[in-house]
């Protein structure tokens, strides 16, 4: 009678099971990364000379009803500075004019205090840059989103820091002065 050696067959079965488990884990990790991008995005911000000026982090609530924007800035002049979302995802130095005007899909006036309503790109407060040339602010807004199909999506636009404070009322820019730092918010990838 011949005896059969089961070791190679068992080893092959264990290997196939391991490979299948590994493949399923990789697919889950890729799916989780996509979900993370949908709800969170970090945008680097640069000065007109290309120096690192910090970042803007966009986090959407799971229900999609609130967007939290955290700015961590550095290397900028001390004082109050306006922050806006601008129309185009371009940050061509030195003046950043290719970013266009404020993001304004509803054709409203400028400023959170404007009785005619505000641009979607208007932020509710200025950022204060301290004596060490750094500053941080958190905005929580219900009028912007990371949803790529929404008309009020920040995707495909830019985040801009201005030389002066926004007066929150004067149309079209709040007397915020020149553009001193910019970050491109990428558009969603075409499928």
N, C-alpha and C positions, 0 to 999 in steps of 0.2 A: 504494500500500500504506500502511495506517495503522500508525503506531508506537505502542506502548503504553507509558505511563509507569508503571514498576514502583515508583517511590519511595513513593507512598502505601501500596501493599500491603505493601511491606517494612517501612515504619515502623509500620503497624498490627500486623504480626506480631511485631516486636520489642517493641512496647508490651505486647501480650498476654503474651508470654513473661516480660517484666519483672514485670508485675502478678501472674502466676501464681507466680513465684519469691518475690515479696514476701509474698504471701498464705501460702505454705507456710512461710516463715520466721517469720511472726507466729504461726502455729499451733504451730510448734515452741517458740517462746519462751513461749507460754501454757502448753504442756505442761510445760516445764521449771520454770516458776513454781509449778505445782501440785505437782510432785515435790519442789521445795524446801520448800514449806509442810508436806508430809508428814513431812519429816525435820528441820525446823528451825523454831523459833518464838521470837520475842522478845516478852516481856511487860513493859510498864512497871509500875513499883511506885511507889505514892504514900503519903505520910504521912496521918495523920488530918486534917490541915489542907489536904490536896490538893497539898502540895509534892512535887516530883519527888524520889523516894528512890532512883532508879536503875532497874535492870532485871534480869530473869531470862531467860537464853537457854537454850532447850531444844534439844538436838541428839541425834537418834537415830542409832545406828550403822546402816549399810546393811543388816545382817542382822537388825536389830530386837531384838538381845539386850542392848543397853546404852543407857541414856539418860544423857547428860551434861547437867548443869544448872550453868550459870555465873551466879552472882549478883555483880553490881557495884552496891554500895550507897553512898549518900552522904547527908549531912545527918541522920544518926542519932546518938544518943548513943554515946560510946565505951564499949567493953566487949564482953562475949560475949553473943550473941543467938541464940536458937533460930530455926530456919527449918523450916516445915512446909508440906505441901500440905493445904489444907482442902477440905471437902466441896462447898461451893457456889461458883459463879462470881460472888460478890457481895462488894463491898468498900464497904459503906455506913459512912461515918464518923459519929461519931468512934471508936466501939469495934470496928468491923468484925465484930460478932457475927453478922451475916447470912451470913457465910462458913461458919457451922456449925462442927462439930468437925473433928477430923483426918480426912482421907480414909482410910477403913478398910473396904474392900470384903470383907475376910476375917474381920472381927469379932475382931481380935486385941487384945492389950494394948498399952500405949504403951511405947516406948523400945527403942532398938537393943540395950540390955543386958538387956532383960526376957526371962527364960527362957520365957515364954509366947508369944514372938514379938512383932513390932512392927507398928504401923500402916503401911500403904503410904505414908502421908503423912509418916512420920518420916524425917528426914535423918540421915546418919551422924555429922555433926559440927556444932558451932555455928559461926557466923561471928564473926570478931573485927573490931570497928570500932575503928580507931585514933584517935590524938589529933587527926587532921585530919577526923574524922567520916566517914571512908570505909573501905570494906573490900571484899574480893573473895574468893570461895571457889568451888571447882569440886567438884561431887559427881559421881561415876560410879556409877550404880545399875543393878542388873539386875531390879528389882522394879517398875519403872514404865515406861510407854511413851507414845508419841504416836499409837499405833494407835487410831483412833476407835472401833473395835468391841470393843476389849479391855476387860475389867472393871477392869484396873489402869491405864487410860489417864488421864493428867493433864488431858486436854481436858475442858472444862466444869467446872473446879474453880478454886481460887485458891491463890496462893503467899503465905504470911504470915510476917512477921518479928515476933518477940516482944521484950518489954522485957528479959527475962533469958535466961540460958543454960538449955538443956534438960539435966536431970540424966540423961537417957537411960534412965530406969527407972520413974519414978513415973507411975502411971496416973491420969487420962487425958491429962495435958498435959505431964508432965515438970517441973512447977513453973516453967514458962517465963514466967509473968506475963502482963501485958496485951499486946494486939495493937497494934503501933505503925506497921506499914506493910503494905500489901496490894497485890497485883496480880491481876487477873482473867485466868484462862487461858480463852480463848474455846472454846466447844463447836464442833464441826465444823458447817458450814453444811448445812442440810437440802437434799436434792436434789429 
